[in-house]
Amino acid sequence: MRFITRSVEVYGDNAMSDGMVRKWVRMFNEGRESVHDEARSGRPSLVSDDLVRKVNERVRDDRRFTISDLSLHFPRFQ
């Protein structure tokens, strides 16, 4: 929970709420394997399998990879 509180301090309104974090944790504990949202009308997801692969590779290359590093290596999400 300290991580979530710190995230709100750092990322403000862009931080995921406690309730949403709990929802995602529950869904993964129930067997969900995809990070993609379910299909729905509206704006399409920016997350692709290729992006997930690239982020995984970057994290495996450097375990000290931070969210700030993410914005430097993947600038289209700023």
Biopython code that builds the backbone (N, CA, C, O; Angstrom):
import numpy as np
from Bio.PDB.StructureBuilder import StructureBuilder

atoms = [
    (1, "MET", "N", (0.818, -1.184, 0.000)),
    (1, "MET", "CA", (0.000, 0.000, 0.000)),
    (1, "MET", "C", (0.867, 1.254, 0.000)),
    (1, "MET", "O", (0.466, 2.289, -0.533)),
    (2, "ARG", "N", (2.041, 1.164, 0.591)),
    (2, "ARG", "CA", (2.942, 2.319, 0.584)),
    (2, "ARG", "C", (3.315, 2.705, -0.833)),
    (2, "ARG", "O", (3.451, 3.889, -1.139)),
    (3, "PHE", "N", (3.483, 1.702, -1.716)),
    (3, "PHE", "CA", (3.818, 1.968, -3.112)),
    (3, "PHE", "C", (2.730, 2.800, -3.782)),
    (3, "PHE", "O", (3.026, 3.749, -4.508)),
    (4, "ILE", "N", (1.489, 2.449, -3.540)),
    (4, "ILE", "CA", (0.371, 3.160, -4.159)),
    (4, "ILE", "C", (0.331, 4.597, -3.664)),
    (4, "ILE", "O", (0.168, 5.523, -4.458)),
    (5, "THR", "N", (0.479, 4.790, -2.362)),
    (5, "THR", "CA", (0.466, 6.139, -1.801)),
    (5, "THR", "C", (1.591, 6.964, -2.392)),
    (5, "THR", "O", (1.382, 8.122, -2.754)),
    (6, "ARG", "N", (2.765, 6.399, -2.496)),
    (6, "ARG", "CA", (3.914, 7.102, -3.069)),
    (6, "ARG", "C", (3.658, 7.414, -4.538)),
    (6, "ARG", "O", (4.020, 8.494, -5.006)),
    (7, "SER", "N", (3.047, 6.499, -5.272)),
    (7, "SER", "CA", (2.743, 6.717, -6.681)),
    (7, "SER", "C", (1.832, 7.921, -6.858)),
    (7, "SER", "O", (2.034, 8.723, -7.771)),
    (8, "VAL", "N", (0.834, 8.056, -5.995)),
    (8, "VAL", "CA", (-0.086, 9.191, -6.078)),
    (8, "VAL", "C", (0.677, 10.485, -5.829)),
    (8, "VAL", "O", (0.428, 11.489, -6.495)),
    (9, "GLU", "N", (1.606, 10.468, -4.873)),
    (9, "GLU", "CA", (2.404, 11.657, -4.594)),
    (9, "GLU", "C", (3.232, 12.050, -5.812)),
    (9, "GLU", "O", (3.362, 13.235, -6.119)),
    (10, "VAL", "N", (3.791, 11.066, -6.503)),
    (10, "VAL", "CA", (4.684, 11.324, -7.623)),
    (10, "VAL", "C", (3.915, 11.585, -8.913)),
    (10, "VAL", "O", (4.248, 12.511, -9.653)),
    (11, "TYR", "N", (2.887, 10.779, -9.193)),
    (11, "TYR", "CA", (2.218, 10.838, -10.487)),
    (11, "TYR", "C", (0.879, 11.558, -10.459)),
    (11, "TYR", "O", (0.271, 11.735, -11.515)),
    (12, "GLY", "N", (0.404, 11.973, -9.318)),
    (12, "GLY", "CA", (-0.830, 12.740, -9.222)),
    (12, "GLY", "C", (-2.023, 12.006, -9.802)),
    (12, "GLY", "O", (-2.254, 10.835, -9.501)),
    (13, "ASP", "N", (-2.782, 12.707, -10.641)),
    (13, "ASP", "CA", (-4.006, 12.149, -11.210)),
    (13, "ASP", "C", (-3.748, 10.995, -12.170)),
    (13, "ASP", "O", (-4.681, 10.269, -12.512)),
    (14, "ASN", "N", (-2.500, 10.805, -12.617)),
    (14, "ASN", "CA", (-2.178, 9.712, -13.528)),
    (14, "ASN", "C", (-1.982, 8.381, -12.804)),
    (14, "ASN", "O", (-1.844, 7.342, -13.449)),
    (15, "ALA", "N", (-1.969, 8.402, -11.474)),
    (15, "ALA", "CA", (-1.779, 7.173, -10.703)),
    (15, "ALA", "C", (-3.078, 6.384, -10.654)),
    (15, "ALA", "O", (-4.163, 6.962, -10.597)),
    (16, "MET", "N", (-2.963, 5.071, -10.676)),
    (16, "MET", "CA", (-4.125, 4.204, -10.580)),
    (16, "MET", "C", (-4.636, 4.234, -9.138)),
    (16, "MET", "O", (-3.844, 4.234, -8.195)),
    (17, "SER", "N", (-5.948, 4.259, -8.973)),
    (17, "SER", "CA", (-6.534, 4.307, -7.635)),
    (17, "SER", "C", (-6.318, 2.982, -6.897)),
    (17, "SER", "O", (-6.066, 1.948, -7.517)),
    (18, "ASP", "N", (-6.419, 3.029, -5.569)),
    (18, "ASP", "CA", (-6.286, 1.822, -4.761)),
    (18, "ASP", "C", (-7.293, 0.767, -5.206)),
    (18, "ASP", "O", (-6.954, -0.409, -5.342)),
    (19, "GLY", "N", (-8.523, 1.192, -5.430)),
    (19, "GLY", "CA", (-9.572, 0.262, -5.835)),
    (19, "GLY", "C", (-9.272, -0.413, -7.159)),
    (19, "GLY", "O", (-9.521, -1.607, -7.320)),
    (20, "MET", "N", (-8.735, 0.348, -8.117)),
    (20, "MET", "CA", (-8.421, -0.224, -9.423)),
    (20, "MET", "C", (-7.250, -1.195, -9.322)),
    (20, "MET", "O", (-7.246, -2.229, -9.990)),
    (21, "VAL", "N", (-6.256, -0.874, -8.493)),
    (21, "VAL", "CA", (-5.136, -1.800, -8.281)),
    (21, "VAL", "C", (-5.662, -3.102, -7.694)),
    (21, "VAL", "O", (-5.276, -4.185, -8.133)),
    (22, "ARG", "N", (-6.543, -2.998, -6.702)),
    (22, "ARG", "CA", (-7.121, -4.207, -6.092)),
    (22, "ARG", "C", (-7.909, -5.016, -7.127)),
    (22, "ARG", "O", (-7.847, -6.245, -7.136)),
    (23, "LYS", "N", (-8.646, -4.325, -7.995)),
    (23, "LYS", "CA", (-9.422, -5.011, -9.037)),
    (23, "LYS", "C", (-8.508, -5.804, -9.963)),
    (23, "LYS", "O", (-8.780, -6.966, -10.264)),
    (24, "TRP", "N", (-7.414, -5.170, -10.421)),
    (24, "TRP", "CA", (-6.482, -5.862, -11.326)),
    (24, "TRP", "C", (-5.802, -7.032, -10.620)),
    (24, "TRP", "O", (-5.635, -8.099, -11.212)),
    (25, "VAL", "N", (-5.408, -6.842, -9.361)),
    (25, "VAL", "CA", (-4.779, -7.929, -8.599)),
    (25, "VAL", "C", (-5.749, -9.099, -8.494)),
    (25, "VAL", "O", (-5.364, -10.249, -8.707)),
    (26, "ARG", "N", (-7.006, -8.808, -8.165)),
    (26, "ARG", "CA", (-8.017, -9.858, -8.054)),
    (26, "ARG", "C", (-8.189, -10.591, -9.386)),
    (26, "ARG", "O", (-8.265, -11.820, -9.412)),
    (27, "MET", "N", (-8.251, -9.836, -10.499)),
    (27, "MET", "CA", (-8.428, -10.477, -11.806)),
    (27, "MET", "C", (-7.247, -11.389, -12.143)),
    (27, "MET", "O", (-7.452, -12.485, -12.665)),
    (28, "PHE", "N", (-6.012, -10.957, -11.855)),
    (28, "PHE", "CA", (-4.844, -11.803, -12.138)),
    (28, "PHE", "C", (-4.809, -13.007, -11.204)),
    (28, "PHE", "O", (-4.418, -14.097, -11.620)),
    (29, "ASN", "N", (-5.210, -12.827, -9.960)),
    (29, "ASN", "CA", (-5.270, -13.958, -9.030)),
    (29, "ASN", "C", (-6.319, -14.978, -9.468)),
    (29, "ASN", "O", (-6.194, -16.167, -9.171)),
    (30, "GLU", "N", (-7.352, -14.515, -10.174)),
    (30, "GLU", "CA", (-8.406, -15.400, -10.667)),
    (30, "GLU", "C", (-8.040, -16.041, -12.003)),
    (30, "GLU", "O", (-8.842, -16.782, -12.570)),
    (31, "GLY", "N", (-6.834, -15.764, -12.512)),
    (31, "GLY", "CA", (-6.376, -16.442, -13.717)),
    (31, "GLY", "C", (-6.191, -15.568, -14.948)),
    (31, "GLY", "O", (-5.760, -16.069, -15.986)),
    (32, "ARG", "N", (-6.496, -14.297, -14.868)),
    (32, "ARG", "CA", (-6.286, -13.424, -16.018)),
    (32, "ARG", "C", (-4.810, -13.417, -16.382)),
    (32, "ARG", "O", (-3.953, -13.399, -15.498)),
    (33, "GLU", "N", (-4.508, -13.429, -17.666)),
    (33, "GLU", "CA", (-3.120, -13.442, -18.124)),
    (33, "GLU", "C", (-2.772, -12.262, -19.008)),
    (33, "GLU", "O", (-1.594, -12.011, -19.260)),
    (34, "SER", "N", (-3.754, -11.540, -19.479)),
    (34, "SER", "CA", (-3.529, -10.442, -20.416)),
    (34, "SER", "C", (-3.557, -9.093, -19.697)),
    (34, "SER", "O", (-4.367, -8.871, -18.797)),
    (35, "VAL", "N", (-2.656, -8.193, -20.113)),
    (35, "VAL", "CA", (-2.670, -6.840, -19.562)),
    (35, "VAL", "C", (-3.594, -5.923, -20.358)),
    (35, "VAL", "O", (-3.795, -4.766, -19.988)),
    (36, "HIS", "N", (-4.147, -6.434, -21.437)),
    (36, "HIS", "CA", (-5.024, -5.642, -22.290)),
    (36, "HIS", "C", (-6.420, -5.550, -21.689)),
    (36, "HIS", "O", (-6.919, -6.521, -21.121)),
    (37, "ASP", "N", (-7.045, -4.392, -21.812)),
    (37, "ASP", "CA", (-8.431, -4.244, -21.402)),
    (37, "ASP", "C", (-9.319, -5.049, -22.334)),
    (37, "ASP", "O", (-8.949, -5.325, -23.476)),
    (38, "GLU", "N", (-10.487, -5.422, -21.844)),
    (38, "GLU", "CA", (-11.453, -6.112, -22.684)),
    (38, "GLU", "C", (-11.908, -5.153, -23.788)),
    (38, "GLU", "O", (-11.913, -3.936, -23.598)),
    (39, "ALA", "N", (-12.285, -5.704, -24.929)),
    (39, "ALA", "CA", (-12.745, -4.881, -26.053)),
    (39, "ALA", "C", (-13.973, -4.072, -25.640)),
    (39, "ALA", "O", (-14.865, -4.587, -24.965)),
    (40, "ARG", "N", (-14.014, -2.816, -26.045)),
    (40, "ARG", "CA", (-15.147, -1.945, -25.771)),
    (40, "ARG", "C", (-15.106, -0.790, -26.743)),
    (40, "ARG", "O", (-14.092, -0.563, -27.403)),
    (41, "SER", "N", (-16.187, -0.068, -26.834)),
    (41, "SER", "CA", (-16.203, 1.077, -27.734)),
    (41, "SER", "C", (-15.370, 2.206, -27.126)),
    (41, "SER", "O", (-15.161, 2.250, -25.913)),
    (42, "GLY", "N", (-14.909, 3.097, -27.961)),
    (42, "GLY", "CA", (-14.104, 4.211, -27.467)),
    (42, "GLY", "C", (-12.698, 4.161, -28.021)),
    (42, "GLY", "O", (-12.429, 3.496, -29.022)),
    (43, "ARG", "N", (-11.812, 4.867, -27.361)),
    (43, "ARG", "CA", (-10.432, 4.964, -27.809)),
    (43, "ARG", "C", (-9.728, 3.614, -27.708)),
    (43, "ARG", "O", (-9.854, 2.927, -26.694)),
    (44, "PRO", "N", (-8.988, 3.225, -28.749)),
    (44, "PRO", "CA", (-8.296, 1.928, -28.707)),
    (44, "PRO", "C", (-7.122, 1.952, -27.722)),
    (44, "PRO", "O", (-6.565, 3.008, -27.423)),
    (45, "SER", "N", (-6.766, 0.778, -27.231)),
    (45, "SER", "CA", (-5.656, 0.635, -26.307)),
    (45, "SER", "C", (-4.339, 0.945, -27.007)),
    (45, "SER", "O", (-4.157, 0.622, -28.181)),
    (46, "LEU", "N", (-3.420, 1.577, -26.272)),
    (46, "LEU", "CA", (-2.087, 1.855, -26.799)),
    (46, "LEU", "C", (-1.135, 0.689, -26.538)),
    (46, "LEU", "O", (-0.036, 0.642, -27.091)),
    (47, "VAL", "N", (-1.556, -0.243, -25.700)),
    (47, "VAL", "CA", (-0.712, -1.368, -25.334)),
    (47, "VAL", "C", (-0.833, -2.466, -26.388)),
    (47, "VAL", "O", (-1.931, -2.912, -26.721)),
    (48, "SER", "N", (0.308, -2.887, -26.897)),
    (48, "SER", "CA", (0.334, -3.977, -27.876)),
    (48, "SER", "C", (1.244, -5.077, -27.337)),
    (48, "SER", "O", (2.019, -4.861, -26.406)),
    (49, "ASP", "N", (1.135, -6.247, -27.936)),
    (49, "ASP", "CA", (2.017, -7.341, -27.527)),
    (49, "ASP", "C", (3.478, -6.973, -27.757)),
    (49, "ASP", "O", (4.352, -7.363, -26.982)),
    (50, "ASP", "N", (3.741, -6.219, -28.826)),
    (50, "ASP", "CA", (5.110, -5.785, -29.127)),
    (50, "ASP", "C", (5.628, -4.852, -28.037)),
    (50, "ASP", "O", (6.778, -4.973, -27.616)),
    (51, "LEU", "N", (4.797, -3.928, -27.580)),
    (51, "LEU", "CA", (5.203, -3.007, -26.516)),
    (51, "LEU", "C", (5.481, -3.777, -25.225)),
    (51, "LEU", "O", (6.476, -3.514, -24.550)),
    (52, "VAL", "N", (4.613, -4.720, -24.879)),
    (52, "VAL", "CA", (4.818, -5.524, -23.676)),
    (52, "VAL", "C", (6.133, -6.275, -23.777)),
    (52, "VAL", "O", (6.883, -6.340, -22.803)),
    (53, "ARG", "N", (6.425, -6.843, -24.939)),
    (53, "ARG", "CA", (7.676, -7.570, -25.146)),
    (53, "ARG", "C", (8.873, -6.640, -24.966)),
    (53, "ARG", "O", (9.847, -7.002, -24.305)),
    (54, "LYS", "N", (8.803, -5.443, -25.551)),
    (54, "LYS", "CA", (9.919, -4.495, -25.447)),
    (54, "LYS", "C", (10.155, -4.045, -24.007)),
    (54, "LYS", "O", (11.302, -3.947, -23.569)),
    (55, "VAL", "N", (9.084, -3.772, -23.272)),
    (55, "VAL", "CA", (9.226, -3.353, -21.876)),
    (55, "VAL", "C", (9.806, -4.507, -21.056)),
    (55, "VAL", "O", (10.694, -4.297, -20.230)),
    (56, "ASN", "N", (9.307, -5.725, -21.282)),
    (56, "ASN", "CA", (9.862, -6.890, -20.574)),
    (56, "ASN", "C", (11.352, -7.042, -20.842)),
    (56, "ASN", "O", (12.127, -7.298, -19.921)),
    (57, "GLU", "N", (11.760, -6.886, -22.107)),
    (57, "GLU", "CA", (13.182, -6.985, -22.449)),
    (57, "GLU", "C", (13.985, -5.924, -21.712)),
    (57, "GLU", "O", (15.058, -6.209, -21.181)),
    (58, "ARG", "N", (13.463, -4.693, -21.679)),
    (58, "ARG", "CA", (14.171, -3.587, -21.036)),
    (58, "ARG", "C", (14.323, -3.840, -19.534)),
    (58, "ARG", "O", (15.387, -3.592, -18.966)),
    (59, "VAL", "N", (13.269, -4.328, -18.899)),
    (59, "VAL", "CA", (13.316, -4.612, -17.461)),
    (59, "VAL", "C", (14.287, -5.750, -17.174)),
    (59, "VAL", "O", (15.022, -5.701, -16.188)),
    (60, "ARG", "N", (14.299, -6.771, -18.024)),
    (60, "ARG", "CA", (15.219, -7.901, -17.816)),
    (60, "ARG", "C", (16.677, -7.480, -18.021)),
    (60, "ARG", "O", (17.578, -8.034, -17.392)),
    (61, "ASP", "N", (16.908, -6.498, -18.903)),
    (61, "ASP", "CA", (18.267, -5.997, -19.122)),
    (61, "ASP", "C", (18.776, -5.210, -17.922)),
    (61, "ASP", "O", (19.966, -5.247, -17.609)),
    (62, "ASP", "N", (17.869, -4.493, -17.245)),
    (62, "ASP", "CA", (18.260, -3.656, -16.115)),
    (62, "ASP", "C", (17.133, -3.674, -15.088)),
    (62, "ASP", "O", (16.112, -3.011, -15.268)),
    (63, "ARG", "N", (17.321, -4.432, -14.015)),
    (63, "ARG", "CA", (16.285, -4.568, -12.986)),
    (63, "ARG", "C", (16.037, -3.265, -12.244)),
    (63, "ARG", "O", (15.065, -3.166, -11.495)),
    (64, "ARG", "N", (16.883, -2.272, -12.429)),
    (64, "ARG", "CA", (16.679, -0.969, -11.781)),
    (64, "ARG", "C", (15.890, -0.012, -12.672)),
    (64, "ARG", "O", (15.788, 1.180, -12.382)),
    (65, "PHE", "N", (15.353, -0.529, -13.721)),
    (65, "PHE", "CA", (14.522, 0.224, -14.657)),
    (65, "PHE", "C", (13.356, 0.874, -13.897)),
    (65, "PHE", "O", (12.659, 0.200, -13.138)),
    (66, "THR", "N", (13.146, 2.175, -14.101)),
    (66, "THR", "CA", (12.098, 2.903, -13.378)),
    (66, "THR", "C", (11.043, 3.420, -14.339)),
    (66, "THR", "O", (11.204, 3.345, -15.557)),
    (67, "ILE", "N", (9.971, 3.943, -13.781)),
    (67, "ILE", "CA", (8.921, 4.552, -14.591)),
    (67, "ILE", "C", (9.496, 5.740, -15.372)),
    (67, "ILE", "O", (9.105, 5.971, -16.516)),
    (68, "SER", "N", (10.406, 6.482, -14.776)),
    (68, "SER", "CA", (11.049, 7.595, -15.492)),
    (68, "SER", "C", (11.824, 7.079, -16.700)),
    (68, "SER", "O", (11.799, 7.693, -17.766)),
    (69, "ASP", "N", (12.515, 5.946, -16.531)),
    (69, "ASP", "CA", (13.216, 5.326, -17.662)),
    (69, "ASP", "C", (12.226, 4.940, -18.753)),
    (69, "ASP", "O", (12.522, 5.055, -19.942)),
    (70, "LEU", "N", (11.056, 4.483, -18.340)),
    (70, "LEU", "CA", (10.026, 4.096, -19.298)),
    (70, "LEU", "C", (9.687, 5.265, -20.221)),
    (70, "LEU", "O", (9.575, 5.086, -21.433)),
    (71, "SER", "N", (9.523, 6.457, -19.655)),
    (71, "SER", "CA", (9.183, 7.615, -20.470)),
    (71, "SER", "C", (10.318, 8.015, -21.406)),
    (71, "SER", "O", (10.069, 8.577, -22.472)),
    (72, "LEU", "N", (11.566, 7.731, -21.018)),
    (72, "LEU", "CA", (12.703, 8.044, -21.888)),
    (72, "LEU", "C", (12.840, 7.035, -23.030)),
    (72, "LEU", "O", (13.185, 7.413, -24.150)),
    (73, "HIS", "N", (12.574, 5.768, -22.759)),
    (73, "HIS", "CA", (12.741, 4.719, -23.763)),
    (73, "HIS", "C", (11.523, 4.544, -24.650)),
    (73, "HIS", "O", (11.630, 4.018, -25.758)),
    (74, "PHE", "N", (10.360, 4.983, -24.170)),
    (74, "PHE", "CA", (9.109, 4.833, -24.916)),
    (74, "PHE", "C", (8.372, 6.172, -24.924)),
    (74, "PHE", "O", (7.304, 6.286, -24.322)),
    (75, "PRO", "N", (8.925, 7.191, -25.598)),
    (75, "PRO", "CA", (8.397, 8.558, -25.505)),
    (75, "PRO", "C", (6.998, 8.747, -26.073)),
    (75, "PRO", "O", (6.368, 9.760, -25.772)),
    (76, "ARG", "N", (6.485, 7.835, -26.871)),
    (76, "ARG", "CA", (5.153, 8.056, -27.460)),
    (76, "ARG", "C", (4.044, 8.031, -26.428)),
    (76, "ARG", "O", (2.906, 8.381, -26.741)),
    (77, "PHE", "N", (4.350, 7.623, -25.197)),
    (77, "PHE", "CA", (3.342, 7.546, -24.143)),
    (77, "PHE", "C", (3.377, 8.732, -23.210)),
    (77, "PHE", "O", (2.710, 8.710, -22.175)),
    (78, "GLN", "N", (4.124, 9.761, -23.535)),
    (78, "GLN", "CA", (4.190, 10.934, -22.655)),
    (78, "GLN", "C", (3.007, 11.836, -22.895)),
    (78, "GLN", "O", (2.883, 12.877, -22.250)),
]
sb = StructureBuilder()
sb.init_structure("model")
sb.init_model(0)
sb.init_chain("A")
sb.init_seg("    ")
for serial, (resi, resn, name, xyz) in enumerate(atoms, 1):
    if name == "N":
        sb.init_residue(resn, " ", resi, " ")
    sb.init_atom(name, np.array(xyz, "f"), 0.0, 1.0, " ", f" {name:<3s}", serial, name[0])
structure = sb.get_structure()
